[in-house]
């Protein structure tokens, strides 16, 4: 799942980014309304977490312009806890509203609730051949065999599964899962793929995780 976080408070951004990343979400960040609106309009996100008090464009204006073109679920965050602000946000098209300060557990629960309700988030299970991936329960199995994965391994599997049939480059995988600039000398992606392959492919006759030489990796069923 891909989330856009539009928040200008650096401490809050770091806090939410860390939590969402640890929950295996892919998180993009914008620190002002103008950049947030650009990303929301030109990229595909499963949910936008949008602060109201933003520089350049406030959250209400970002929401108003976004709703003219897209229906991406939006969770509004604000320090203003007035009924008028809540009504305004909901009337502009917000899907939920959370006032600061808030507990991270409630924030994460609201994010997951919106994802379940959204068209893109409604898919909780991905099947590729005999591989079944339960996204919200964070479980994987092949046939009747349960596969135990670390959080990082599951995040990699989910990324590949949600883009099944699409060759993902090492650069893209790194940017989505490790949030770092890709260094061509590092083999972090190759090591991660090797570990994942040892669990989801090696014990089984049918192979699903393939290497495309000179390009990257793809998860798909091949005849």
N, C-alpha and C positions, 0 to 999 in steps of 0.2 A: 504494500500500500504506500502511496506517495502523498506526503503532506506538505503544504506550504504554510510556513509560520511567518506572519507579518507582525513584527514587534520591534519597537525601538529601544526598549530597556534592555541593555546588554546582559544584566544579571538574570532577568527573566528569560531572555532568549537562550542563554547557556543552560539554564535549569530545565526548560522544556525540551530543548534540543537533545540534551543528554538522556532525559527520561524516555522520549519517543524513540531515539536511536536504540536504546537498550531494549525497548519493546519491539525492535526489529522493523520499525517504520523507516522509510526513506524520507528524509526531511530536507527541504529547501528553505532558505531564510531570506527575508527582505527586511530592511531596517527602516523603511519609509513607505508611505502609501503609494507613491508614484512607481517605485520599483515593484512593490507588491502587486499592483494592478497589472503591470506589464507581464509579470510572470504568470499571474492567474489567467490572463487572456491568451497568452501564447504557448503555455504548457498545459499538460493534462495532469490534474491532481485529483485525488480521491476526496480530499477535504482541504479547506482553507481555514486556518486558525488566525483570526483577524483582530488585532487590537483596535480600539476606537480612537484613542489619542495618539495620532501619528503625525510626523512632520510631512510637509509638502501636500499630502492629501489625507484627510482624516478617514477613519475606518468607514464611516457612514457613506462618504462620497465614493470610496473604493467599492463598497458593496453596491451602491446604486448603479455605478457604471458596469460592474461585473454582471449584474442581473440583466442588463440590456443585451448581453450576448451569451451568457453561459449560466447553467444551473448547478454549478459545483456546490456541494454542501458547505456552509459557512458556520463556524462557531465564533461568535463575537466574544472578545475579552475586554473588560473595561473596569476602571476604578470608580466609574460613576454608577451608583446603584439606585438611580431614580426610576420610578415607573415610566416616566415620559421617555427616558432613553431606551428602556427595554422595548417599549411599544414602537418607538421609531425604528429601532433595529429590526424588529420582527416584521414591521410593515414594509421595510425596504427589501426584505427577502432573506433575512438571517434564519438559519434552521435551529439555532440554539444560542443561549446567552449565558455567560458565566462572569460573575463579578469578582474582582480582586479584593482582598486576597482569597485564594482558594486552595484546597488540598489537591495535591497531584493525583491522588486516587480518584477523586471526583472528576477531575479534568480528563483523565484517561478513559474513565467509564463513559463520559459524554462523547468523546471522540469515537470510541468503539460503537456506541449506540447510533451515531450518525452514519457511520460506515455500514452498519447492518441495514439501515433504512434506505441508503442510497442505491441507485441502480447498479453502480459499479461495485459497491461494497456488499451487495446482496449475495454475491457468490462466496460462500464460505468454504466450499470444497472444490479442489482442482484435481481432475483425473487425467493422467497420461498413461495409456496402456493399463497395467495393473498397479501403477503407483497412485496412491490416494493421499492428498495433502489437505488436512483440515486447518484452515488459516487461523481461526480464532482460538481453537483448542491447541494449536501449535503442535500437531501430531502428524506423523507420516507413517505409511505402511505400504508394503508391496504384497498384494494378495492378503494372506492372513498373518504376515510377518510384520510386527511392529519395529520401526526403525528409530533408534534413540539418537537424537541430534542435539548438538550444542546450539545455543542461541544464534551464534554466528553462522553455523552450518544451515540452520533452518532459514535464516534470512537470505542466504545465498540460494538455497533451493527455491524459496518463494519468488525471488527475483527472476530466476530462470523459468519457473513454472508459469508466472504471470505473462511472460513473453515467450512462451513455448513456440518453437519453430523459428524463432528469430535469433540470429547469431549475435551474441553480446561480446563486445571487445573487452579486453582486460582494462582498458582505460575507463570504459563505462562502468564496469563492475566495481572498480576501485572507487570511483566517484560516488556511487550509490551506497556502498556498504562501509567504506572506511573514511569518507569525507576528507580525502587528502589528495594533493596533486600527484599524478601518476609519475613514477620514476621507472623508466624503461629497464633499469638494472635490478629492480626488485622482482621477486617471484612470489609475492604474497598471494596473488590470485591463483597462480598455478598450484601452490601448496594447499590453498583452501579447496580448490576443485578436486585435487587428488584425494583429500580427506573425505569430501562429500561422496565422491565416486566410489570410494572403498566401502561406503555404507549402503548407498542406494543402488549400486550397479554390480560390484564385484561378486556378491553372493548369489547373483541371479543370472540366468541364461540370457535373457533379453536385456540389451544395453540401451539406456535412454540418454545418458549424458555424453555428448560427443564433442571432440575437438575438431575445429575447422582450422586447418593449418594456415598460419599467417594471418588469421582473423580473430578467432576467439573460441567461444563455447556456445553450444546450443543444447537445449533439452527438448527431445522429441522422439516419437516412436518411428523407427525405420523398418521397412520390410526387407 
